[in-house]
């Protein structure tokens, strides 16, 4: 039995490191929970708890490149129940324990969503946000204040003047994940990894590009004016902290179970990744009186829904080449239905991932789709037939150049003539956020590459109408329109050129910041890493990437060629913007035509303060279609509501 316990501990420790520290889980929640529960059962049966058992620990290891932050108040993880019967037993047992205490109110319980992101802990002192940290091991976390400050809905100043630590979850919306993957060469697998990776990244430009959000649910501090969990939610909202607009007070186990059924129905239509619910004893004094185990509070528990998994056959693996030359395997599987969606492709991260999971061609594999963009292959199913090993590529599948191993990934270094790299770079250069060359699609880029030997962005500006007319399917109008679009792009603002150049780590926002600060390519060529890191949201890694980019002789030659061909290399500094919305607290809700982050940035530029939830201190609510509880609460409080049609006038300073 002890030997089995040691095996389970070693395996769970590996999985913990992958999940908490590397943000790259390799097994499903169900597989992890099964091993953890087996270890816990063996410990209970034997009465033996080994010194390094994960049942006695919270969270995971800390990354070495972050400063340590000791939490003033320990952050406990939650015990979990995986069946409704288990939840009912916990509620009834907890209610009996409270009733056995003296002078405690009749027990009631709250339900809330359990979001799947990264736990964050804010520290406020004298009304000012002074630190933010990850949970870490529950006692010590990692300092991530610059990363958290990219979340626009977290206030830097609050009216409460005492010392307080606030707990919440850093998240990435599913729509935000989809938008990110549409505009970036390397897609992110799921919202949980995306949020955790963003908030634990030294480069705040990467954090900002993923547009993380956060919701808060608890606080600990000096003489907080709250006695119940429901009052806690209201208190946090009144401070301006974002609180998810669902909390429910339940009198007994039946009402708790009813809410768990409701939450399960909501999970499929939410824009957030949630894997369960949290049930808490409402009265905080009763919860404190019940105390803690060595790992869990006794007054709260998590209920986790089962992620849907299926089995299918791995038919083939396609090796693809990205804009940076990275080689990535894409699995093609026998089509299978998961949650009403037919799946025919799945992710495999790299060749080491293939070896670790033991998959091969023809094998029956397990797939999971828990709001991932593309389902992930978890490993082998139990039933297997005849299979063929997957061979590791040695040469680029597109240009046959020998591949180079860098870490766990392989790269094709032939950036000058590897067709997929060239096509992807050209399409990125022509994208709307970059040089906005309408008509230069992936198909047209491939055609230009093959028929006209376009190998650099400068070659695009050497094309004539006659060159385009000689292409298959190009008539006068199509050729003229594309030619004009290419020529018109020469006068694009500097930030669009910087976006189009594909500088590593530089997205749309950072490109705009660089353009506003430097004003010209010439000034960027002369900058230093030391100067770059002084700019907002540019960390050491991105600063080094930018400096390396603008000191590479080949890149400089291509940039100089663009300038000689008439592409604008400088901007006039924008004049200071008036702030007609100075000091207004504004909440956005519902589906809006304008991207939410873009609208939030406009509001901030005009002086407004976007908030995550509606409270008495909210000045306006901007409501799009299908606005829900935030709109209802605004109407109940008599807060002015701005419809989507009224937003342009509101941004001009015209108020109701």
C-alpha positions as CSV (number, residue, x, y, z in Angstrom):
1,X,0.0,0.0,0.0
2,X,2.8,2.4,0.9
3,X,4.5,1.7,-2.5
4,X,1.2,2.6,-4.3
5,X,0.9,5.8,-2.3
6,X,4.5,6.8,-3.3
7,X,3.7,6.1,-6.9
8,X,0.5,8.3,-6.7
9,X,2.4,11.1,-4.9
10,X,5.1,11.1,-7.6
11,X,2.5,11.2,-10.4
12,X,0.3,13.9,-8.8
13,X,3.4,16.1,-8.0
14,X,4.3,16.0,-11.8
15,X,0.7,16.9,-12.7
16,X,0.6,19.7,-10.1
17,X,3.7,21.2,-11.6
18,X,2.3,21.0,-15.1
19,X,-1.0,22.6,-14.0
20,X,0.0,25.2,-11.4
21,X,3.5,26.1,-12.4
22,X,3.8,25.5,-16.1
23,X,0.1,26.2,-17.0
24,X,0.4,23.1,-19.3
25,X,-1.8,20.3,-17.9
26,X,-1.2,17.0,-19.6
27,X,-4.1,15.0,-18.1
28,X,-7.9,15.6,-17.7
29,X,-9.4,16.8,-14.4
30,X,-11.1,13.4,-14.1
31,X,-7.9,11.5,-14.4
32,X,-6.2,13.8,-11.8
33,X,-9.2,13.6,-9.4
34,X,-9.2,9.8,-9.7
35,X,-5.6,9.5,-8.6
36,X,-6.0,12.1,-5.9
37,X,-9.1,10.4,-4.5
38,X,-7.3,7.0,-4.5
39,X,-4.4,8.5,-2.5
40,X,-6.8,10.1,-0.1
41,X,-8.7,6.8,0.4
42,X,-5.4,4.9,1.0
43,X,-4.3,7.4,3.6
44,X,-7.7,7.1,5.4
45,X,-7.6,3.3,5.3
46,X,-4.0,3.0,6.5
47,X,-3.8,6.0,8.8
48,X,-0.5,6.8,7.1
49,X,0.1,10.2,5.5
50,X,3.6,10.5,3.9
51,X,5.5,13.7,4.5
52,X,5.3,14.9,0.9
53,X,1.7,14.0,0.2
54,X,-0.1,16.5,-2.0
55,X,-3.2,16.1,0.1
56,X,-1.4,18.3,2.7
57,X,-0.5,21.0,0.2
58,X,-2.1,24.0,-1.5
59,X,-1.4,25.1,-5.1
60,X,2.0,24.6,-6.7
61,X,5.6,25.7,-6.9
62,X,6.6,29.3,-7.6
63,X,8.4,30.5,-10.7
64,X,11.9,31.7,-10.0
65,X,11.7,34.9,-12.0
66,X,8.9,36.4,-9.8
67,X,9.5,38.0,-6.4
68,X,7.9,36.2,-3.5
69,X,4.9,37.7,-1.7
70,X,3.9,36.3,1.7
71,X,0.2,36.5,2.1
72,X,-1.0,38.2,5.4
73,X,-4.0,35.9,5.4
74,X,-3.5,32.3,4.2
75,X,-5.3,31.3,1.0
76,X,-6.8,27.8,1.3
77,X,-8.0,25.6,-1.5
78,X,-11.4,24.0,-1.4
79,X,-12.4,20.4,-0.7
80,X,-14.6,19.1,-3.5
81,X,-17.6,16.9,-4.1
82,X,-18.2,15.2,-7.4
83,X,-21.8,14.1,-7.0
84,X,-25.0,15.8,-6.0
85,X,-25.4,13.3,-3.2
86,X,-22.0,14.3,-1.9
87,X,-23.0,17.9,-1.9
88,X,-26.2,17.1,-0.1
89,X,-24.3,15.2,2.6
90,X,-21.9,18.1,3.0
91,X,-24.6,20.7,3.3
92,X,-26.6,18.7,5.9
93,X,-23.5,17.8,7.9
94,X,-22.3,21.4,7.9
95,X,-25.8,22.6,9.0
96,X,-25.8,20.1,11.9
97,X,-22.3,21.3,13.0
98,X,-23.4,25.0,13.0
99,X,-26.5,24.2,15.0
100,X,-24.3,22.5,17.6
101,X,-22.5,25.8,18.2
102,X,-23.8,28.4,20.6
103,X,-25.3,31.7,19.6
104,X,-25.0,31.1,15.8
105,X,-27.8,32.0,13.3
106,X,-29.7,29.3,11.5
107,X,-27.4,28.1,8.8
108,X,-27.9,29.1,5.2
109,X,-25.7,28.7,2.1
110,X,-24.6,30.6,-1.0
111,X,-23.9,29.3,-4.4
112,X,-21.6,30.9,-7.0
113,X,-19.7,29.9,-10.2
114,X,-16.4,28.2,-9.9
115,X,-14.3,29.8,-12.6
116,X,-11.3,28.1,-14.1
117,X,-8.5,30.6,-14.3
118,X,-5.7,31.8,-12.0
119,X,-6.4,32.8,-8.4
120,X,-5.2,36.3,-7.6
121,X,-4.9,38.2,-4.3
122,X,-5.0,42.0,-4.2
123,X,-3.6,44.0,-1.4
124,X,-5.1,47.4,-0.6
125,X,-3.7,49.7,2.1
126,X,-5.1,53.1,2.9
127,X,-7.4,52.9,-0.1
128,X,-4.6,52.2,-2.6
129,X,-3.8,49.0,-4.5
130,X,-0.2,48.3,-3.4
131,X,0.3,44.7,-4.5
132,X,-1.1,41.7,-6.4
133,X,0.0,38.1,-6.2
134,X,-0.8,34.6,-7.2
135,X,-2.0,32.1,-4.6
136,X,1.2,30.1,-4.9
137,X,1.3,27.5,-2.1
138,X,-1.3,29.4,-0.1
139,X,1.3,31.0,2.2
140,X,3.5,32.7,-0.4
141,X,2.6,33.7,-3.9
142,X,4.3,35.5,-6.8
143,X,4.1,39.3,-7.2
144,X,2.2,40.2,-10.3
145,X,1.1,43.8,-9.8
146,X,2.2,45.1,-13.2
147,X,0.3,42.3,-14.9
148,X,-2.8,42.7,-12.8
149,X,-2.8,46.5,-13.5
150,X,-3.5,45.7,-17.2
151,X,-7.0,44.6,-16.1
152,X,-8.9,47.8,-16.6
153,X,-11.8,47.0,-14.2
154,X,-9.6,46.6,-11.1
155,X,-9.6,50.0,-9.3
156,X,-6.3,51.4,-8.1
157,X,-8.1,53.3,-5.4
158,X,-11.1,52.3,-3.2
159,X,-13.0,54.2,-0.5
160,X,-12.2,51.6,2.2
161,X,-9.1,52.9,4.0
162,X,-8.1,49.9,6.1
163,X,-5.7,47.1,5.2
164,X,-7.4,44.4,3.1
165,X,-6.5,41.4,0.9
166,X,-9.1,40.6,-1.8
167,X,-9.3,37.2,-3.5
168,X,-10.6,36.6,-7.0
169,X,-10.0,34.8,-10.3
170,X,-8.1,36.1,-13.3
171,X,-9.8,34.9,-16.5
172,X,-9.9,35.2,-20.2
173,X,-13.3,35.3,-21.9
174,X,-14.0,32.7,-24.6
175,X,-14.8,35.4,-27.1
176,X,-11.6,37.1,-26.2
177,X,-9.7,33.8,-26.7
178,X,-11.4,33.4,-30.2
179,X,-10.4,37.0,-31.1
180,X,-6.8,36.4,-30.0
181,X,-6.5,33.3,-32.0
182,X,-7.9,35.0,-35.1
183,X,-5.3,37.7,-34.9
184,X,-2.2,35.8,-33.7
185,X,-0.1,33.3,-35.5
186,X,0.2,30.8,-32.6
187,X,-3.3,30.0,-31.1
188,X,-3.9,29.5,-27.5
189,X,-5.4,26.1,-26.4
190,X,-7.9,27.2,-23.8
191,X,-9.0,30.1,-21.7
192,X,-7.6,28.8,-18.4
193,X,-4.0,28.4,-19.8
194,X,-4.3,31.7,-21.6
195,X,-5.3,33.6,-18.5
196,X,-2.7,31.9,-16.2
197,X,0.0,32.3,-18.9
198,X,-0.8,36.0,-19.3
199,X,-0.8,36.9,-15.6
200,X,2.3,34.9,-15.0
201,X,4.3,36.5,-17.9
202,X,7.1,38.9,-17.2
203,X,6.1,40.8,-20.4
204,X,3.1,42.9,-19.6
205,X,2.6,43.6,-23.3
206,X,1.7,39.9,-23.7
207,X,-0.6,40.1,-20.7
208,X,-2.4,43.1,-22.2
209,X,-2.7,41.5,-25.6
210,X,-4.7,38.6,-24.0
211,X,-7.2,41.0,-22.4
212,X,-7.6,39.3,-19.1
213,X,-10.5,40.1,-16.8
214,X,-11.2,39.3,-13.1
215,X,-14.0,38.6,-10.7
216,X,-13.7,38.8,-6.9
217,X,-15.6,37.0,-4.2
218,X,-13.8,37.3,-0.8
219,X,-11.8,39.7,1.3
220,X,-9.9,39.6,4.6
221,X,-8.8,42.6,6.5
222,X,-9.2,45.0,9.4
223,X,-12.8,45.3,10.7
224,X,-14.5,44.7,7.4
225,X,-18.2,45.9,7.6
226,X,-19.6,42.5,6.5
227,X,-21.1,39.6,8.5
228,X,-22.3,37.3,5.6
229,X,-21.1,36.1,2.2
230,X,-24.0,37.9,0.5
231,X,-22.9,41.1,2.3
232,X,-19.4,40.4,1.1
233,X,-20.5,40.5,-2.5
234,X,-22.3,43.8,-2.0
235,X,-19.3,45.3,-0.2
236,X,-16.9,44.4,-3.0
237,X,-19.2,45.8,-5.6
238,X,-19.5,49.1,-3.7
239,X,-15.7,49.3,-3.6
240,X,-15.8,49.2,-7.4
241,X,-14.3,45.6,-7.7
242,X,-15.8,43.4,-10.4
243,X,-18.2,40.8,-9.0
244,X,-19.8,38.2,-11.2
245,X,-23.6,39.0,-11.3
246,X,-24.8,35.7,-9.9
247,X,-24.9,34.7,-6.3
248,X,-27.8,32.8,-4.7
249,X,-28.8,32.4,-1.1
250,X,-30.1,28.9,-0.2
251,X,-31.9,27.8,3.0
252,X,-31.2,24.1,2.7
253,X,-29.7,21.2,0.6
254,X,-32.7,21.0,-1.8
255,X,-32.3,24.7,-2.8
256,X,-28.5,24.2,-3.2
257,X,-29.1,21.2,-5.5
258,X,-31.6,23.2,-7.5
259,X,-29.1,26.0,-8.1
260,X,-26.4,23.4,-9.2
261,X,-28.8,22.2,-11.9
262,X,-29.4,25.8,-13.0
263,X,-25.6,26.5,-13.1
264,X,-25.0,23.4,-15.2
265,X,-27.5,24.7,-17.8
266,X,-25.8,28.1,-17.8
267,X,-22.3,26.8,-18.4
268,X,-22.9,26.0,-22.1
269,X,-23.9,29.6,-23.0
270,X,-21.5,31.6,-20.8
271,X,-18.5,33.5,-22.2
272,X,-16.3,32.2,-19.4
273,X,-14.7,28.9,-18.6
274,X,-16.3,27.4,-15.5
275,X,-15.9,23.9,-14.3
276,X,-18.3,23.9,-11.3
277,X,-19.8,25.7,-8.4
278,X,-18.8,26.9,-5.0
279,X,-21.1,26.4,-2.0
280,X,-20.3,28.4,1.2
281,X,-21.8,28.8,4.6
282,X,-23.3,32.3,4.4
283,X,-22.6,33.5,8.0
284,X,-18.9,34.4,8.2
285,X,-18.7,34.0,12.0
286,X,-20.2,30.5,11.8
287,X,-17.7,29.7,9.0
288,X,-14.8,30.9,11.1
289,X,-16.0,28.9,14.1
290,X,-16.0,25.7,12.1
291,X,-12.3,26.3,11.3
292,X,-10.1,24.5,8.9
293,X,-8.5,21.2,8.2
294,X,-4.7,21.4,7.4
295,X,-5.7,22.2,3.8
296,X,-9.4,23.2,3.5
297,X,-11.9,25.4,5.2
298,X,-14.8,23.4,6.7
299,X,-17.4,26.1,5.8
300,X,-17.0,25.9,2.0
301,X,-16.8,23.3,-0.7
302,X,-16.5,23.0,-4.5
303,X,-18.7,20.9,-6.8
304,X,-17.1,20.0,-10.1
305,X,-19.1,19.0,-13.2
306,X,-17.7,16.2,-15.3
307,X,-15.9,17.3,-18.5
308,X,-17.2,15.4,-21.5
309,X,-14.7,13.0,-23.0
310,X,-15.0,10.7,-26.0
311,X,-13.0,8.1,-27.8
312,X,-12.1,8.1,-31.5
313,X,-9.3,6.9,-33.8
314,X,-6.2,8.9,-34.7
315,X,-6.1,8.7,-38.5
316,X,-3.2,10.9,-39.4
317,X,-0.9,13.8,-38.2
318,X,-0.3,16.8,-40.4
319,X,2.8,18.9,-39.7
320,X,2.2,22.6,-40.2
321,X,4.5,25.6,-40.6
322,X,3.7,28.9,-38.9
323,X,4.8,32.5,-39.6
324,X,7.8,32.1,-37.2
325,X,8.8,28.8,-38.8
326,X,7.6,26.7,-35.9
327,X,6.5,23.1,-36.8
328,X,3.3,22.0,-35.1
329,X,1.5,18.6,-35.3
330,X,-2.3,18.7,-36.1
331,X,-4.1,15.4,-35.4
332,X,-6.9,14.3,-37.8
333,X,-9.3,11.9,-36.1
334,X,-12.4,9.9,-37.2
335,X,-15.2,12.5,-36.8
336,X,-17.0,12.2,-33.5
337,X,-19.7,14.2,-31.7
338,X,-18.9,16.1,-28.5
339,X,-21.7,18.1,-27.0
340,X,-23.4,18.6,-30.3
341,X,-20.2,19.6,-32.2
342,X,-18.6,17.3,-34.8
343,X,-14.9,17.1,-34.2
344,X,-12.4,15.9,-36.8
345,X,-9.2,17.6,-35.6
346,X,-7.4,17.7,-32.3
347,X,-4.2,19.3,-30.8
348,X,-0.9,17.7,-30.1
349,X,1.6,20.3,-28.9
350,X,4.8,18.9,-30.2
351,X,6.7,15.6,-30.8
352,X,7.5,15.3,-27.0
353,X,3.8,15.6,-26.3
354,X,3.2,12.7,-28.7
355,X,5.8,10.6,-27.0
356,X,4.5,11.5,-23.5
357,X,0.9,10.5,-24.4
358,X,2.0,7.4,-26.2
359,X,-0.3,8.0,-29.2
360,X,0.3,6.4,-32.6
361,X,-1.4,6.3,-36.0
362,X,-4.5,4.1,-35.9
363,X,-4.7,4.2,-32.1
364,X,-8.0,4.8,-30.2
365,X,-7.5,8.0,-28.3
366,X,-9.4,10.0,-25.7
367,X,-10.5,13.5,-26.6
368,X,-11.7,16.2,-24.2
369,X,-13.5,19.4,-25.2
370,X,-13.9,21.7,-22.2
371,X,-14.4,25.0,-24.0
372,X,-11.0,24.5,-25.7
373,X,-10.7,26.0,-29.2
374,X,-9.7,22.7,-30.7
375,X,-10.2,19.5,-28.6
376,X,-7.1,18.0,-27.0
377,X,-5.9,14.5,-27.2
378,X,-5.5,13.3,-23.6
379,X,-4.0,9.9,-24.2
380,X,-4.8,6.4,-25.3
381,X,-8.1,4.7,-24.8
382,X,-8.1,1.2,-23.3
383,X,-9.1,-0.6,-26.4
384,X,-6.3,-0.8,-29.1
385,X,-5.8,-2.5,-32.4
386,X,-2.8,-2.4,-34.8
387,X,-1.0,0.9,-34.8
388,X,1.9,2.6,-36.5
389,X,4.4,4.9,-34.7
390,X,4.4,8.6,-35.6
391,X,7.7,9.6,-37.0
392,X,9.4,12.8,-35.9
393,X,10.0,15.1,-38.9
394,X,13.6,16.0,-39.7
395,X,12.9,18.3,-42.6
396,X,10.3,21.1,-43.2
397,X,7.1,19.7,-44.7
398,X,6.9,22.7,-47.0
399,X,10.4,23.5,-48.2
400,X,12.4,20.4,-47.1
401,X,14.9,22.4,-45.2
402,X,16.5,20.6,-42.2
403,X,14.7,21.4,-39.0
404,X,16.3,22.9,-35.9
405,X,15.3,21.9,-32.4
406,X,14.8,24.8,-29.9
407,X,13.5,23.5,-26.6
408,X,10.6,21.2,-27.1
409,X,9.8,22.8,-30.5
410,X,11.2,22.4,-34.0
411,X,11.7,25.3,-36.4
412,X,12.4,25.8,-40.1
413,X,15.0,28.5,-40.4
414,X,14.4,29.1,-44.1
415,X,12.5,32.3,-43.7
416,X,13.5,33.6,-47.2
417,X,11.9,30.9,-49.3
418,X,9.7,28.7,-47.1
419,X,6.3,29.2,-48.7
420,X,4.0,28.9,-45.7
421,X,6.1,31.3,-43.7
422,X,6.2,33.9,-46.5
423,X,2.4,33.6,-47.2
424,X,1.6,34.0,-43.5
425,X,3.9,37.0,-43.1
426,X,2.4,38.6,-46.2
427,X,-1.2,38.1,-45.0
428,X,-0.3,39.4,-41.5
429,X,1.4,42.5,-43.1
430,X,-1.8,43.1,-45.2
431,X,-4.3,42.5,-42.3
432,X,-6.7,45.2,-41.2
433,X,-4.8,45.9,-38.0
434,X,-1.6,46.3,-39.9
435,X,-1.3,47.9,-43.4
436,X,-5.0,47.2,-44.3
437,X,-4.4,46.1,-47.9
438,X,-7.9,45.0,-49.0
439,X,-7.9,42.1,-51.4
440,X,-4.6,40.6,-50.4
441,X,-6.0,37.3,-49.1
442,X,-4.1,34.1,-48.3
443,X,-5.0,32.8,-51.8
444,X,-3.8,35.9,-53.5
445,X,-0.6,36.0,-51.4
446,X,0.2,32.4,-52.5
447,X,-0.5,33.3,-56.1
448,X,1.9,36.3,-55.9
449,X,4.6,34.2,-54.3
450,X,4.4,31.5,-57.0
451,X,3.7,33.7,-60.1
452,X,5.7,36.9,-59.3
453,X,8.3,35.6,-56.8
454,X,7.3,38.1,-54.1
455,X,9.7,37.3,-51.2
456,X,9.7,40.6,-49.2
457,X,7.1,43.2,-48.3
458,X,9.0,45.6,-50.5
459,X,8.3,43.4,-53.5
460,X,4.6,44.2,-53.1
461,X,5.2,47.9,-53.7
462,X,7.1,47.1,-56.9
463,X,4.0,45.4,-58.5
464,X,2.3,47.2,-61.4
465,X,-1.2,46.9,-62.7
466,X,0.2,45.0,-65.6
467,X,1.9,42.5,-63.3
468,X,-1.4,41.9,-61.6
469,X,-3.4,41.6,-64.8
470,X,-1.1,38.7,-65.8
471,X,-2.3,36.6,-62.8
472,X,-5.0,34.0,-63.3
473,X,-8.6,35.3,-62.7
474,X,-7.4,38.9,-62.4
475,X,-9.4,41.3,-64.6
476,X,-9.0,45.1,-64.9
477,X,-11.1,46.1,-61.9
478,X,-9.6,43.5,-59.5
479,X,-6.0,44.3,-60.6
480,X,-6.6,48.1,-60.2
481,X,-8.3,47.7,-56.8
482,X,-5.5,45.6,-55.4
483,X,-2.8,47.9,-56.9
484,X,-4.5,51.0,-55.4
485,X,-4.9,49.3,-52.0
486,X,-1.2,48.5,-51.9
487,X,-0.3,52.1,-52.9
488,X,-2.7,53.6,-50.4
489,X,-1.2,51.6,-47.6
490,X,2.1,53.6,-48.0
491,X,0.5,56.4,-45.9
492,X,-0.8,54.2,-43.0
493,X,-0.1,55.5,-39.5
494,X,3.2,54.3,-38.0
495,X,1.6,52.0,-35.5
496,X,0.0,50.0,-38.3
497,X,3.4,49.6,-40.0
498,X,4.9,48.4,-36.7
499,X,2.1,45.9,-36.3
500,X,2.7,44.7,-39.9
501,X,6.4,44.2,-39.4
502,X,5.7,41.3,-37.1
503,X,8.1,42.3,-34.3
504,X,8.1,39.5,-31.7
505,X,6.0,40.3,-28.7
506,X,4.6,43.5,-30.3
507,X,0.8,43.5,-30.8
508,X,-1.6,46.2,-31.8
509,X,-1.5,48.0,-28.4
510,X,2.3,47.9,-28.0
511,X,2.7,49.1,-31.6
512,X,0.5,52.1,-30.9
513,X,2.5,52.9,-27.7
514,X,5.8,52.7,-29.6
515,X,4.5,54.9,-32.4
516,X,3.2,57.5,-29.9
517,X,6.4,57.6,-27.9
518,X,9.0,57.5,-30.7
519,X,7.1,59.0,-33.6
520,X,9.4,57.4,-36.3
521,X,11.2,54.3,-37.3
522,X,14.5,56.2,-37.3
523,X,14.0,57.0,-33.5
524,X,13.2,53.3,-32.9
525,X,16.4,52.2,-34.5
526,X,18.4,54.3,-32.0
527,X,16.6,53.3,-28.9
528,X,18.0,51.1,-26.1
529,X,16.6,48.2,-24.1
530,X,17.0,50.4,-21.0
531,X,14.8,53.1,-22.5
532,X,12.2,50.6,-23.8
533,X,11.5,49.1,-20.4
534,X,10.6,52.5,-19.1
535,X,7.5,52.5,-21.3
536,X,4.2,51.3,-20.0
537,X,3.5,47.6,-20.5
538,X,6.9,46.8,-22.1
539,X,8.8,44.3,-20.1
540,X,12.4,43.2,-20.4
541,X,11.7,40.3,-22.8
542,X,9.8,42.5,-25.3
543,X,12.3,45.3,-25.0
544,X,15.1,42.9,-25.9
545,X,13.1,41.5,-28.9
546,X,12.4,45.1,-30.2
547,X,16.0,46.1,-29.9
548,X,17.2,42.9,-31.6
549,X,14.7,43.4,-34.4
550,X,15.9,47.0,-35.2
551,X,19.6,46.0,-35.1
552,X,19.3,43.0,-37.4
553,X,21.0,44.0,-40.7
554,X,18.7,42.0,-42.9
555,X,15.6,43.5,-41.3
556,X,17.0,47.0,-41.5
557,X,17.7,46.4,-45.2
558,X,14.0,45.4,-45.8
559,X,12.8,48.4,-43.7
560,X,15.0,50.8,-45.7
561,X,13.7,49.3,-48.9
562,X,10.1,50.0,-47.8
563,X,11.1,53.6,-47.1
564,X,12.7,54.0,-50.5
565,X,9.5,52.7,-52.1
566,X,7.5,55.5,-50.4
567,X,6.1,53.7,-47.2
568,X,5.7,56.3,-44.4
569,X,8.1,55.8,-41.6
570,X,6.9,58.5,-39.1
571,X,3.9,59.9,-37.4
572,X,2.9,63.3,-36.1
573,X,2.4,63.1,-32.3
574,X,-1.3,63.1,-31.5
575,X,-2.6,66.2,-29.7
576,X,-3.8,65.8,-26.1
577,X,-7.4,64.6,-26.1
578,X,-10.1,66.3,-24.1
579,X,-11.7,64.3,-21.4
580,X,-15.5,65.0,-21.4
581,X,-16.2,61.9,-19.3
582,X,-13.7,62.7,-16.5
583,X,-14.4,60.8,-13.3
584,X,-17.6,58.9,-14.5
585,X,-17.9,55.3,-13.3
586,X,-19.3,53.3,-16.3
587,X,-20.4,49.7,-16.6
588,X,-20.6,47.8,-19.9
589,X,-23.1,45.0,-20.3
590,X,-24.7,42.9,-23.1
591,X,-23.4,42.3,-26.7
592,X,-22.0,45.4,-28.3
593,X,-20.9,45.9,-31.9
594,X,-17.7,47.6,-30.9
595,X,-15.1,45.2,-29.3
596,X,-15.5,45.7,-25.6
597,X,-11.8,46.2,-24.9
598,X,-11.7,48.9,-27.6
599,X,-14.7,50.7,-26.1
600,X,-13.1,50.5,-22.6
601,X,-9.9,52.1,-23.9
602,X,-11.9,54.9,-25.5
603,X,-13.8,55.5,-22.2
604,X,-10.5,55.6,-20.3
605,X,-9.0,58.0,-22.8
606,X,-12.0,60.3,-22.3
607,X,-11.6,60.2,-18.5
608,X,-14.2,57.6,-17.6
609,X,-13.5,54.6,-15.2
610,X,-14.9,51.3,-16.5
611,X,-16.3,49.1,-13.7
612,X,-17.0,45.4,-13.5
613,X,-20.3,45.6,-11.6
614,X,-23.2,47.9,-11.0
615,X,-23.5,49.6,-7.6
616,X,-25.0,52.8,-6.1
617,X,-21.8,54.6,-7.2
618,X,-22.2,53.7,-10.9
619,X,-22.9,56.8,-13.0
620,X,-23.9,55.1,-16.3
621,X,-24.5,51.7,-17.7
622,X,-23.8,51.1,-21.4
623,X,-26.1,48.3,-22.5
624,X,-26.0,46.3,-25.8
625,X,-28.3,43.4,-26.8
626,X,-29.2,40.6,-24.4
627,X,-28.1,42.7,-21.4
628,X,-28.9,40.8,-18.2
629,X,-28.7,41.3,-14.5
630,X,-26.5,44.4,-14.7
631,X,-29.1,46.2,-16.7
632,X,-31.9,45.0,-14.3
633,X,-29.9,46.3,-11.3
634,X,-29.2,49.6,-13.0
635,X,-32.9,50.1,-13.6
636,X,-33.7,49.2,-10.0
637,X,-31.2,51.7,-8.7
638,X,-32.3,54.4,-11.2
639,X,-28.9,54.6,-12.9
640,X,-29.0,56.1,-16.5
641,X,-28.8,53.5,-19.2
642,X,-27.0,54.4,-22.5
643,X,-28.2,52.2,-25.5
644,X,-25.8,51.2,-28.2
645,X,-27.3,53.8,-30.6
646,X,-26.6,56.5,-28.0
647,X,-22.9,55.5,-27.3
648,X,-21.4,57.8,-30.0
649,X,-23.1,60.8,-28.5
650,X,-22.1,59.7,-25.0
651,X,-18.4,59.5,-26.1
652,X,-18.7,63.1,-27.4
653,X,-19.7,64.1,-23.8
654,X,-23.5,64.4,-24.4
655,X,-25.1,63.0,-21.2
656,X,-28.6,62.1,-20.2
